[in-house]
Amino acid sequence: MGIRVAGVCKEFGSFRAVDHVSLDVDTGSLVALLRLIAGLEQADAGRVWITGEEATTRSVQERQVGFVFQHFALFKHRTVRQNVGFGLELRGWKHEAIRRRVDELLELVQLQGFGNRYPSQLSGGQRQRVALARALAVQPRVLLLDEPFSALDAQVRKELRAWLRHLHEEMHVTTVIVTHDQEEAMEVADRIVVMNRGRIEQIGTPAQIYDQPASPFVMRFVGAVNVLPPHIPLAGAAQQPAKDCGPGGQLFIRPHDLELHRLPREGSVPAVLRRLTHLGRDIQAELTLASGELVIAQLPRERIDHRSLRPGDALHITSRDSRTFVPDFAI
């Protein structure tokens, strides 16, 4: 067992940020979630275990946690080598041992030859890799990443996500990532914990979270979705009634589960094309139903004759899949 959290609560004034949260994080797993684990905040209630030992009352240093902050938090006046070896200096490591460990880590994070540079001489992605190397230097029992890539541009974020996944497979360190980027969570995590208003909405693999969302909040969080009133007869052949469905339930349909047709079909709904957007390989269509609702459909280019479509065209839409949830006004 890597991390166990039981009944943890945390309030900031009248706002309850963590509300009786309990979860287990397996050793060596990569999960999307917390800050109380590191000891940087003290829980108002509940207990925390790290690698089988209770850490609830332990200091940050005693918990042996590596922490990577959102904005790198590197020492500007220290070189890359000095930043990575800083924690080892504090622990009284010998100079030669620090040099060897830093060399190993710079190779691991693909920054050989950058050891004598200062943070100001690095790109954002390189600085974040230095921050990760510094966190790994002290051989932490768990690694916590707080929005690690949010300050970087989209292309660098994507590259670093793939790199982090590869790094994790090499290191096998239990890792917890806090992120508001659902794509990031889906790409790097073995398990995802979706939280809303301090409570856990769902825990599962990326596939489970996406394909079997437990609530309207989860379905909205992990991908684009059309939300339609129950009177729209667009249920789809593979409709999935959610566990909290009932009278007055809303219809939730992913854009990629919609199909466009020139002529009516069984179970189709008429719609008018408002706009067609080219997204590279995919085509996104904005449509208006007869009842006034706006619907977004997204299809691969080969599944739609996009060159012949124009705004104002009358079309018909069908759904391959959908879910029904009762309205959640807390979303």
Secondary structure by P-SEA (a helix, b strand, c coil): ccbbbcbbbbbccccccccbbbbbbcccbbbbcccccccccccccccccccccccccccccccbbbbbcccccccccccaaaaaaaaaaaacccaaaaaaaaaaaaaaaccccccccccccccaaaaaaaaaaaaacccccbbbbccccccccaaaaaaaaaaaaaaaaacccbbbbbcccaaaaaccccbbbbbccccccccccccccccccccaaaaaaabbbbbbcccccccccccccccccccbbbbbbccccbbbbccccccbbbbbbccccccccbbbbbbbcccbbbbbbbbcccccccccccccccbbbbbccbbbbcccccc
